């Protein structure tokens, strides 16, 4: 499995406890691995792990040395096609990261079919400017799709216009994939004087990871000068694309339709009953490349699937008469911060470990650039400043993108009729304060 570069101690320890890995490949450029403190502790807690380090010539096990001097007796053992190839990561709404088993068969099909729909070829020159370990950047069609087609992948350290525009021009990139906040940054850079001539080779811009507003979508062809393709997928399997020959109306206002004729998608109400066409409800899906359950998570699987094996993703959608899907929001208690998913429960549990915090609730707040940011509502024994809260969470090993963007200390949290925290009211409070 591939951990994300933004993950820290908390996430890595959770993954290691779940899959009991034999090998950790650690990059010395990552803050966790720049010294030996974390690695020593990690290996002591997970004794089965051997560590291979990148960019560390003095390490006991060095990947570059293994590449330069391959073992003479190494023999690759073929794997059955229905065996797990690797684990993908779910955004999730609980504190423990859930692992998604993807088989050789299902993932290969997903990549191959994506290549066909997106028309990747040997001439494809793809800029990967979003986290390379994300399912979106790997397989929709992503880097794996480019390799399958025989094309070229160009890597960017971040999606900023100042970095990506020169790379596009230098390498004559013709396809790239972004999340909506990065699209906003590119459009802003062009409006502020960045040369559009640098993007002359770019023919297709895929946008996914979070819902793209129709207003932003409509600006892409005119201002960036390339075709837009909307992508709505999930690491659990189902992938939807607008097609390259779709009308502008469909491309701007929908997130496409499933890539496989055998994908089954329907919309359910809160009780699991089918809703009429066009109504908004829970996405239910099953299909040949959609997973059958999270790894070692029987309790979660019991609630994530219905009796007929349909997976409930937590997305709220509507489906038009032609089968095109429009994403309307999320049902789960999850914040989508520029494509990075934050499980509210995980951060709330960590906040409750602070000695001054009595109650905690994390909610989303709208943000023009990121789509959503997070606000922590706290009932405290003594005043706490936002900087103190974020420092505490960093000390717990929480990834930077999960830290609350805003902190509000209140006397009490509003409750629903059944005694749960009323997060809808908290979001209304927040909206009234930020608009004032």
Phi, psi and omega per residue, in radians:
X1 nan 2.706 -3.135
X2 -1.916 2.018 2.997
X3 -1.332 2.706 3.102
X4 -1.454 2.656 -3.110
X5 -1.092 -0.453 -3.132
X6 -1.400 -0.156 -3.118
X7 -1.296 2.635 -3.066
X8 -2.206 -2.816 -3.035
X9 -0.953 -0.806 -3.060
X10 -1.001 -0.859 -3.101
X11 -1.184 -0.761 -3.093
X12 -1.135 -0.693 3.100
X13 -1.133 -0.662 3.118
X14 -1.135 -0.760 3.134
X15 -1.109 -0.777 -3.098
X16 -1.100 -0.654 3.126
X17 -1.169 -0.571 -3.102
X18 -1.340 -0.833 -2.990
X19 -1.794 -0.152 3.132
X20 0.823 1.102 -3.033
X21 -1.237 2.738 3.095
X22 -1.611 -0.348 -3.002
X23 -2.493 2.401 2.981
X24 -2.106 2.128 3.018
X25 -1.717 1.996 -3.014
X26 -1.989 2.325 -3.138
X27 -1.681 2.138 -3.120
X28 -1.109 -0.283 3.104
X29 -1.276 -0.341 3.128
X30 -1.345 2.419 -3.076
X31 -1.000 -0.614 -3.133
X32 -1.110 -0.556 -2.997
X33 -1.894 0.115 -3.136
X34 -1.192 -0.472 3.014
X35 -2.091 -3.010 -3.069
X36 -1.769 -0.121 -3.015
X37 -1.019 -0.939 -3.100
X38 -1.153 -0.745 -3.118
X39 -1.055 -0.740 3.139
X40 -1.094 -0.766 3.121
X41 -1.150 -0.740 -3.105
X42 -1.083 -0.810 -3.130
X43 -1.167 -0.632 3.117
X44 -1.134 -0.627 -3.126
X45 -1.418 -0.447 -3.110
X46 -2.227 1.392 -2.932
X47 -1.170 -0.268 -3.115
X48 -1.373 -0.167 -2.984
X49 -1.540 2.294 2.941
X50 -1.783 2.480 -3.058
X51 -1.924 2.244 2.977
X52 -2.002 2.238 -3.044
X53 -1.884 2.451 3.001
X54 -1.598 2.535 3.067
X55 1.039 0.712 3.088
X56 -2.533 1.550 -3.059
X57 -1.134 -0.399 -3.074
X58 -1.582 -0.052 -3.092
X59 -1.176 2.703 3.131
X60 -1.084 -0.691 3.110
X61 -2.148 2.065 -3.057
X62 -2.127 2.203 -3.051
X63 -1.144 -0.707 -3.133
X64 -1.082 -0.647 3.103
X65 -1.143 -0.678 3.113
X66 -1.150 -0.607 3.106
X67 -1.202 -0.743 -3.100
X68 -1.265 -0.492 -3.097
X69 -2.272 1.298 -3.113
X70 -1.127 2.579 3.138
X71 -1.166 2.285 -3.100
X72 -1.215 -0.463 -3.062
X73 -1.692 0.204 -3.096
X74 -1.308 2.306 3.070
X75 -2.289 2.174 3.110
X76 -1.324 2.259 -3.140
X77 -1.701 2.133 3.123
X78 -1.042 2.480 3.117
X79 -1.881 2.438 3.040
X80 -1.002 2.459 -3.023
X81 -1.098 -0.456 -3.121
X82 -1.623 0.106 3.045
X83 -1.396 2.758 3.115
X84 -1.149 2.211 3.095
X85 -1.477 -0.766 3.086
X86 -2.944 3.017 -3.138
X87 -1.816 2.247 2.964
X88 -1.609 2.916 -3.111
X89 -1.881 2.383 3.060
X90 -1.644 2.515 3.052
X91 -1.058 -0.862 2.987
X92 1.200 2.812 3.084
X93 -2.120 0.123 3.114
X94 -1.992 2.932 -3.060
X95 -1.200 -0.550 -3.107
X96 -1.536 2.137 3.122
X97 -1.053 2.363 3.131
X98 -1.690 2.475 -3.099
X99 -1.858 2.379 -3.069
X100 -1.903 1.927 3.113
X101 -1.279 2.131 3.064
X102 -1.994 2.236 -3.106
X103 -1.519 2.850 3.074
X104 -0.993 -0.767 -3.106
X105 -1.079 -0.953 -2.998
X106 -1.204 -0.646 -3.095
X107 -1.303 -0.643 3.093
X108 -1.105 -0.737 3.109
X109 -1.076 -0.776 -3.117
X110 -1.024 -0.788 3.140
X111 -1.167 -0.816 -3.080
X112 -1.084 -0.788 -3.132
X113 -1.170 -0.626 3.093
X114 -1.098 -0.715 3.111
X115 -1.055 -0.731 3.141
X116 -1.106 -0.808 -3.086
X117 -1.181 -0.714 -3.080
X118 -1.533 -0.066 3.049
X119 1.034 0.787 3.028
X120 -1.312 2.472 -3.127
X121 -2.443 -3.021 3.065
X122 -1.108 -0.365 -3.136
X123 -1.508 -0.082 -3.137
X124 -1.193 2.232 3.057
X125 -2.146 1.839 -2.907
X126 -1.872 2.205 3.054
X127 -1.624 2.053 3.070
X128 -1.678 1.777 -3.058
X129 -2.007 0.059 3.069
X130 -1.986 2.881 -3.064
X131 -0.869 2.123 -2.999
X132 -1.156 -0.352 -3.124
X133 -1.505 -0.152 3.079
X134 -1.173 2.508 3.120
X135 -0.967 -0.709 3.133
X136 -0.992 -0.833 -3.099
X137 -1.353 -0.304 -3.127
X138 -1.562 -0.684 -2.850
X139 -2.398 0.184 -3.072
X140 -2.116 1.073 -0.340
X141 -1.233 -0.383 3.051
X142 1.094 -2.909 -3.091
X143 -1.086 -0.697 3.141
X144 -1.114 -0.659 3.098
X145 -1.136 -0.684 3.099
X146 -1.107 -0.788 3.136
X147 -1.098 -0.704 3.124
X148 -1.082 -0.656 -3.127
X149 -1.416 -0.212 -3.124
X150 1.509 0.339 -3.127
X151 -1.551 -2.793 -3.045
X152 -2.172 2.373 3.081
X153 -1.919 2.275 3.046
X154 -1.955 2.263 -3.095
X155 -1.764 2.376 3.043
X156 -2.088 2.465 -3.104
X157 -1.217 -0.455 3.100
X158 -2.746 2.917 -3.058
X159 -1.561 0.273 -3.108
X160 -1.092 2.586 3.128
X161 -1.122 -0.648 -3.107
X162 -1.105 -0.514 3.097
X163 -1.561 -0.781 -2.988
X164 -1.330 -0.665 -3.082
X165 -1.043 -0.834 3.092
X166 -1.103 -0.612 3.109
X167 -1.137 -0.698 3.115
X168 -1.080 -0.769 -3.136
X169 -1.192 -0.782 -3.084
X170 -1.108 -0.763 -3.031
X171 -1.766 0.105 3.137
X172 0.902 0.845 3.114
X173 -1.102 2.347 3.117
X174 -2.026 -0.125 3.095
X175 -2.493 2.444 2.957
X176 -2.595 2.974 -3.124
X177 -2.324 2.357 -3.119
X178 -2.362 2.891 2.922
X179 -1.735 2.779 -3.049
X180 -0.924 -0.715 3.114
X181 -1.040 -0.630 3.122
X182 -1.206 -0.610 3.059
X183 -1.045 -0.760 3.112
X184 -1.036 -0.727 3.133
X185 -1.120 -0.721 3.129
X186 -1.124 -0.782 3.137
X187 -1.111 -0.672 3.108
X188 -1.139 -0.738 3.133
X189 -1.079 -0.719 3.111
X190 -1.143 -0.699 3.131
X191 -1.145 -0.494 -3.117
X192 -1.599 0.097 2.995
X193 2.029 -0.050 3.053
X194 -1.060 2.456 -3.052
X195 -1.294 2.155 3.067
X196 -1.227 -0.320 3.128
X197 -1.041 -0.486 3.111
X198 -1.111 -0.373 -3.068
X199 -1.755 0.243 -3.028
X200 -1.031 -0.550 -3.099
X201 -1.421 -0.258 -3.035
X202 -1.297 2.097 -3.107
X203 -1.855 -0.513 -3.043
X204 -2.438 2.248 3.036
X205 -2.051 2.024 3.042
X206 -1.555 2.436 3.085
X207 -2.281 2.223 3.139
X208 -2.774 -2.878 3.121
X209 1.535 -0.450 3.084
X210 -2.839 2.857 -3.088
X211 -1.188 2.339 3.085
X212 -1.673 2.183 3.134
X213 -1.191 2.603 3.136
X214 -1.085 -0.594 3.128
X215 -1.076 -0.809 3.129
X216 -1.186 -0.724 -3.123
X217 -1.029 -0.720 -3.090
X218 -1.166 -0.400 -3.108
X219 -1.405 -0.384 -2.995
X220 -1.082 -0.915 -3.125
X221 -1.057 -0.703 -3.073
X222 -1.293 -0.702 -3.000
X223 -1.696 -0.608 3.093
X224 -1.592 -0.484 3.027
X225 1.484 0.494 3.124
X226 -2.450 3.008 3.107
X227 -1.380 2.517 3.061
X228 -1.716 2.414 2.951
X229 -2.240 2.096 3.092
X230 -1.464 2.452 -3.124
X231 -2.222 2.206 3.058
X232 -2.269 1.849 -3.111
X233 -2.452 -3.121 3.133
X234 -2.588 2.596 -3.134
X235 -1.079 -0.391 3.123
X236 -1.239 -0.271 3.092
X237 2.599 -1.402 -2.957
X238 -0.783 2.287 3.068
X239 -2.279 2.335 3.095
X240 -2.122 2.466 3.087
X241 -2.306 2.542 2.744
X242 -1.309 2.519 -3.100
X243 -1.536 2.724 -3.054
X244 -1.134 -0.413 3.129
X245 -1.796 0.249 3.085
X246 -1.199 2.788 3.062
X247 -1.215 2.755 3.097
X248 -1.037 -0.614 3.128
X249 -1.031 -0.822 -3.137
X250 -1.178 -0.731 -3.085
X251 -1.157 -0.651 -3.083
X252 -1.398 -0.640 -2.950
X253 -1.860 -0.088 3.124
X254 -2.293 2.968 3.089
X255 -1.856 0.397 3.035
X256 1.487 -2.847 3.130
X257 -2.420 2.871 -3.012
X258 -0.986 2.600 -3.060
X259 -1.437 -0.283 -3.078
X260 -2.012 2.331 3.101
X261 -1.044 -0.397 -3.119
X262 -1.604 0.007 3.020
X263 -1.174 2.325 3.063
X264 -1.929 2.138 -3.133
X265 -2.353 2.277 3.051
X266 -2.552 2.968 -3.039
X267 -1.983 2.259 -3.085
X268 -2.060 2.687 2.995
X269 -1.472 -3.061 -3.059
X270 -1.107 -0.394 3.138
X271 -1.651 0.031 3.123
X272 1.549 0.220 3.131
X273 -1.587 2.502 3.135
X274 -1.084 2.460 3.090
X275 -1.817 2.690 3.105
X276 -1.107 2.736 3.140
X277 -0.984 2.363 3.091
X278 1.636 -0.305 3.131
X279 -1.432 2.694 -3.106
X280 -1.567 2.308 3.110
X281 -2.896 -2.909 -3.053
X282 -1.368 2.350 3.072
X283 -1.283 2.231 3.066
X284 -2.133 2.301 -3.072
X285 -2.616 2.651 2.892
X286 -2.655 2.739 -3.106
X287 3.123 3.105 -2.997
X288 -1.167 -0.383 -3.123
X289 -2.072 0.178 3.064
X290 -1.584 2.411 -3.022
X291 -1.132 2.950 -3.102
X292 -1.928 -0.014 3.124
X293 2.783 2.619 3.090
X294 -1.243 2.650 -3.084
X295 -1.255 2.211 3.095
X296 0.904 0.716 -3.124
X297 -2.328 1.050 -3.062
X298 -1.054 -0.661 -3.123
X299 -1.173 -0.754 3.136
X300 -1.184 -0.675 3.133
X301 -1.084 -0.583 -3.131
X302 -1.093 -0.554 -3.139
X303 -1.674 -0.310 -3.083
X304 -1.484 -0.316 -3.107
X305 -2.151 2.545 3.046
X306 -1.553 -3.104 -3.042
X307 -1.131 -0.354 -3.127
X308 -1.736 0.194 3.081
X309 1.442 0.241 3.083
X310 -1.457 2.321 -3.126
X311 -1.543 2.334 3.066
X312 -1.766 1.936 -3.004
X313 -1.402 -0.321 -3.049
X314 1.609 -0.072 3.074
X315 -1.432 2.502 3.020
X316 -1.775 2.161 -3.047
X317 -2.380 2.942 2.881
X318 -2.300 2.700 -3.127
X319 -2.182 2.231 -3.112
X320 -1.473 3.039 -3.080
X321 -1.028 -0.402 -3.139
X322 -1.631 0.066 3.096
X323 1.581 0.068 3.133
X324 -1.366 2.414 -3.083
X325 -1.718 2.388 2.967
X326 -2.084 2.166 3.132
X327 -1.394 2.228 -3.077
X328 -1.870 -0.222 -3.136
X329 2.688 -2.829 -3.128
X330 -2.177 2.462 3.054
X331 -1.535 -0.606 -3.037
X332 -1.328 2.788 -3.141
X333 -1.416 1.334 -3.008
X334 -2.462 2.526 3.123
X335 -1.974 2.265 -3.123
X336 -1.812 1.650 -3.071
X337 -1.670 1.581 3.127
X338 1.086 0.571 -3.133
X339 1.685 -0.286 3.057
X340 -1.575 2.209 -3.068
X341 -1.601 2.284 3.139
X342 -2.024 2.110 3.072
X343 -1.435 2.016 -3.085
X344 -1.006 -0.714 -3.091
X345 -1.052 -0.688 -3.126
X346 -1.052 -0.834 -3.092
X347 -1.243 -0.657 3.094
X348 -1.055 -0.750 3.127
X349 -1.095 -0.672 3.114
X350 -1.215 -0.694 3.130
X351 -1.097 -0.614 -3.131
X352 -1.206 -0.224 3.078
X353 -1.374 -0.270 3.116
X354 -1.229 2.301 -3.058
X355 -1.076 -0.369 -3.114
X356 -1.633 -0.108 -3.053
X357 -1.688 2.223 3.106
X358 -1.684 -0.879 3.093
X359 -2.318 2.657 -3.135
X360 -2.529 2.476 3.046
X361 -2.511 2.292 3.125
X362 -1.908 2.222 -3.141
X363 -2.286 2.844 3.112
X364 -1.516 2.689 2.974
X365 -2.390 2.482 -3.086
X366 -1.146 2.500 3.108
X367 -2.484 2.278 -3.057
X368 -1.073 -0.646 -3.083
X369 -1.521 -0.893 -3.021
X370 -1.534 -0.161 -3.047
X371 1.532 -1.051 3.044
X372 -2.428 2.561 2.912
X373 -2.199 3.095 -3.063
X374 -2.028 2.577 3.058
X375 -2.264 2.249 3.102
X376 -1.715 2.106 2.993
X377 -1.654 2.193 -3.066
X378 -2.200 2.384 2.880
X379 -1.771 2.110 -2.940
X380 -2.199 2.766 3.074
X381 -1.413 -0.495 -3.135
X382 -2.567 2.716 -3.075
X383 -1.001 2.445 3.084
X384 -2.261 2.366 3.058
X385 -1.650 2.729 -3.107
X386 -0.999 -0.688 -3.111
X387 -1.112 -0.610 3.101
X388 -1.197 -0.699 3.138
X389 -1.113 -0.804 -3.116
X390 -1.164 -0.653 3.109
X391 -1.099 -0.737 3.126
X392 -1.060 -0.783 -3.126
X393 -1.149 -0.653 3.071
X394 -1.057 -0.705 3.140
X395 -1.143 -0.390 3.085
X396 -1.475 -0.018 3.124
X397 1.439 0.417 -3.127
X398 -1.437 2.411 -3.135
X399 -1.046 2.558 -3.039
X400 -1.025 -0.702 -3.073
X401 -1.193 -0.266 -3.129
X402 -1.539 -0.148 -3.105
X403 -1.213 2.417 -3.126
X404 -1.041 2.348 3.088
X405 -1.351 -0.410 -3.123
X406 -2.494 2.562 3.110
X407 -2.255 2.248 3.094
X408 -2.137 2.150 3.056
X409 -1.678 2.199 -3.066
X410 -2.257 2.861 -3.137
X411 -1.288 -0.575 -3.133
X412 -2.762 2.840 3.093
X413 -1.814 2.385 3.109
X414 -1.181 2.548 -3.103
X415 -2.097 2.636 3.034
X416 -1.406 3.111 -3.124
X417 -1.102 -0.427 3.141
X418 -1.730 0.205 3.023
X419 1.527 0.164 3.091
X420 -1.594 2.719 3.098
X421 -1.074 2.260 -3.108
X422 -1.510 1.536 -3.080
X423 -1.254 -0.440 3.070
X424 -1.081 -0.746 3.122
X425 -1.187 -0.657 3.099
X426 -1.073 -0.718 3.114
X427 -1.155 -0.598 3.093
X428 -1.180 -0.732 3.061
X429 -0.989 -0.819 -3.084
X430 -1.109 -0.756 -3.137
X431 -1.085 -0.690 -3.139
X432 -1.195 -0.598 -3.135
X433 -1.297 -0.710 -3.089
X434 -1.322 -0.393 3.136
X435 -1.589 -0.191 -3.095
X436 -1.239 nan nan
